[in-house]
Amino acid sequence: MNDSPVTIRDATLDDAPAIADIYAHYVRTSVATFELEAPSEADMSRRIERNLASHAWLVATQGDAVLGYAYGGPFSDRPAYRWATEVSVYLAPAASRRGVGTTIYQALLERLRRRGFRVAVARIALPNDASLALHERFGFAPSGVLRDIGHKFGAWHDVALHQLALAPAIAAPPDPT
């Protein structure tokens, strides 16, 4: 990695190849995602476009390199959940343990706050000490564990649910979009 500063910005469709490459690493090597096949660049472009319009999708860059990305998307398609967002962050392996995850997640959570979302939810496949520590650093609180919910790499895996209040509850919340 070079010495230029890390920049956080909105993702563009031009970032889809780098984002797809970062994500493919996790699909192939970890249970951080329960996808079994890495999405294509076109699939990733559609995901970026969809979540940018309604929530947020950010990239961390250094020079021309995409170091990682973080996004918020719908928690559920049921209308009563429209003030909740599910969040996620993925880093290129070379960007780990450099503060990039913290920087991009902070920007993501602030963006979602400004967009009117009230609660952020993270699903964390276990074990994943680094992700648990990141979420705890931001004040996410454990809200449950789904036992043996995902099967990948020949084993069953638990998923921890953590949530963060982005804003206080009010009687008549505005539409977040």
C-alpha positions as CSV (number, residue, x, y, z in Angstrom):
1,M,0.0,0.0,0.0
2,N,1.2,3.5,-0.7
3,D,1.5,6.5,1.5
4,S,-1.3,8.6,0.0
5,P,-4.3,9.3,2.3
6,V,-7.3,6.9,2.6
7,T,-10.4,8.6,1.1
8,I,-14.0,7.6,1.8
9,R,-16.5,8.3,-1.0
10,D,-19.8,7.0,-2.5
11,A,-19.3,3.9,-4.5
12,T,-19.8,4.2,-8.3
13,L,-20.6,1.4,-10.8
14,D,-17.0,1.8,-11.9
15,D,-16.0,0.3,-8.5
16,A,-18.0,-2.9,-9.1
17,P,-15.0,-4.9,-10.4
18,A,-12.8,-4.1,-7.3
19,I,-15.7,-4.6,-4.9
20,A,-16.6,-8.0,-6.6
21,D,-13.0,-9.0,-6.3
22,I,-12.8,-8.1,-2.6
23,Y,-16.1,-9.9,-1.9
24,A,-15.1,-13.0,-3.9
25,H,-12.2,-13.5,-1.5
26,Y,-14.6,-13.8,1.4
27,V,-17.0,-16.0,-0.5
28,R,-14.1,-18.4,-1.3
29,T,-12.2,-18.3,2.0
30,S,-14.5,-17.6,5.0
31,V,-17.9,-17.7,6.5
32,A,-18.1,-13.9,6.7
33,T,-20.7,-14.4,4.0
34,F,-22.9,-17.4,3.4
35,E,-22.9,-16.9,-0.3
36,L,-21.4,-20.0,-2.0
37,E,-20.7,-18.5,-5.4
38,A,-19.2,-15.1,-5.8
39,P,-21.5,-12.6,-7.6
40,S,-20.4,-11.3,-11.0
41,E,-19.4,-7.7,-11.6
42,A,-22.8,-7.1,-13.1
43,D,-24.5,-8.6,-10.1
44,M,-22.4,-6.4,-7.8
45,S,-23.2,-3.3,-10.0
46,R,-26.9,-4.0,-9.4
47,R,-26.4,-4.3,-5.6
48,I,-24.5,-1.1,-5.5
49,E,-27.1,0.8,-7.5
50,R,-30.0,-0.5,-5.5
51,N,-28.4,0.3,-2.1
52,L,-27.0,3.7,-3.1
53,A,-30.5,4.8,-4.1
54,S,-32.1,3.9,-0.8
55,H,-29.4,3.6,1.8
56,A,-25.7,4.0,1.3
57,W,-22.7,2.3,-0.3
58,L,-19.2,3.7,0.4
59,V,-15.7,2.7,-0.7
60,A,-12.4,3.4,1.0
61,T,-9.7,4.2,-1.6
62,Q,-6.0,5.0,-1.6
63,G,-4.8,6.4,-4.8
64,D,-6.6,4.3,-7.5
65,A,-7.0,1.2,-5.2
66,V,-10.2,0.3,-3.5
67,L,-9.3,-0.9,-0.1
68,G,-12.7,-1.9,1.1
69,Y,-16.4,-1.0,1.1
70,A,-19.3,-0.7,3.6
71,Y,-23.0,-0.5,2.9
72,G,-26.4,-0.3,4.4
73,G,-29.4,-2.0,2.9
74,P,-32.9,-2.9,3.8
75,F,-33.2,-5.0,7.0
76,S,-36.4,-6.5,5.6
77,D,-38.8,-5.6,2.8
78,R,-41.8,-5.3,5.3
79,P,-42.8,-1.6,5.5
80,A,-42.7,-1.4,9.3
81,Y,-38.9,-2.1,9.2
82,R,-38.2,0.8,6.9
83,W,-36.3,2.7,9.6
84,A,-33.9,-0.2,10.2
85,T,-30.9,-1.0,8.0
86,E,-28.6,-4.0,7.8
87,V,-25.0,-3.0,7.6
88,S,-21.8,-4.7,6.4
89,V,-18.2,-4.0,5.7
90,Y,-15.5,-5.9,3.7
91,L,-11.8,-5.0,3.3
92,A,-9.2,-6.2,0.9
93,P,-6.9,-8.5,2.8
94,A,-4.0,-6.1,2.6
95,A,-6.1,-3.3,4.1
96,S,-6.9,-5.3,7.3
97,R,-5.7,-4.0,10.7
98,R,-4.9,-0.5,9.3
99,G,-8.0,1.4,10.6
100,V,-9.7,1.3,7.3
101,G,-12.7,-0.7,8.6
102,T,-13.2,1.8,11.4
103,T,-12.9,4.8,9.2
104,I,-15.4,3.6,6.5
105,Y,-17.9,2.2,9.1
106,Q,-17.9,5.5,10.9
107,A,-18.7,7.3,7.7
108,L,-21.4,4.7,6.8
109,L,-23.2,5.0,10.1
110,E,-23.2,8.8,10.0
111,R,-24.6,8.7,6.4
112,L,-27.4,6.3,7.5
113,R,-28.1,8.5,10.5
114,R,-28.5,11.6,8.3
115,R,-30.8,9.6,6.0
116,G,-33.2,9.1,8.9
117,F,-32.5,5.4,9.8
118,R,-33.1,4.6,13.4
119,V,-31.5,1.2,13.9
120,A,-28.5,-0.6,12.3
121,V,-28.3,-4.4,12.4
122,A,-25.3,-6.5,11.7
123,R,-25.2,-10.2,11.2
124,I,-21.9,-11.7,12.2
125,A,-21.1,-15.3,11.3
126,L,-19.2,-16.9,14.2
127,P,-16.4,-17.2,15.1
128,N,-15.3,-13.7,14.0
129,D,-13.5,-11.9,16.7
130,A,-12.4,-9.0,14.5
131,S,-15.9,-8.2,13.3
132,L,-17.3,-8.6,16.9
133,A,-14.6,-6.1,18.1
134,L,-15.4,-3.6,15.3
135,H,-19.1,-3.6,16.1
136,E,-18.5,-3.4,19.8
137,R,-16.2,-0.4,19.3
138,F,-19.2,1.4,17.6
139,G,-21.6,0.5,20.4
140,F,-23.5,-2.3,18.7
141,A,-25.1,-4.5,21.4
142,P,-25.6,-8.2,21.1
143,S,-29.3,-9.0,20.4
144,G,-29.2,-12.7,19.8
145,V,-27.5,-15.7,18.2
146,L,-29.0,-17.8,15.5
147,R,-27.7,-21.3,16.2
148,D,-26.5,-23.6,13.4
149,I,-28.2,-21.3,10.8
150,G,-25.8,-21.5,7.9
151,H,-24.0,-24.4,6.4
152,K,-20.7,-23.7,4.6
153,F,-17.4,-25.5,4.1
154,G,-18.9,-28.7,5.5
155,A,-20.0,-27.3,8.9
156,W,-22.9,-25.5,10.5
157,H,-22.3,-21.9,11.7
158,D,-23.9,-19.6,14.2
159,V,-24.8,-16.0,13.4
160,A,-24.7,-13.3,16.0
161,L,-27.1,-10.4,15.7
162,H,-25.9,-7.0,16.9
163,Q,-27.8,-3.7,16.7
164,L,-27.0,-0.1,17.2
165,A,-29.5,2.8,17.8
166,L,-28.7,5.4,15.3
167,A,-31.4,7.8,16.6
168,P,-33.9,7.8,19.4
169,A,-37.4,6.4,18.8
170,I,-40.0,9.1,18.1
171,A,-43.8,8.8,17.8
172,A,-44.0,9.5,14.0
173,P,-40.7,9.0,12.3
174,P,-40.1,10.5,8.8
175,D,-39.6,8.2,5.8
176,P,-35.8,7.5,5.7
177,T,-35.5,7.8,1.9
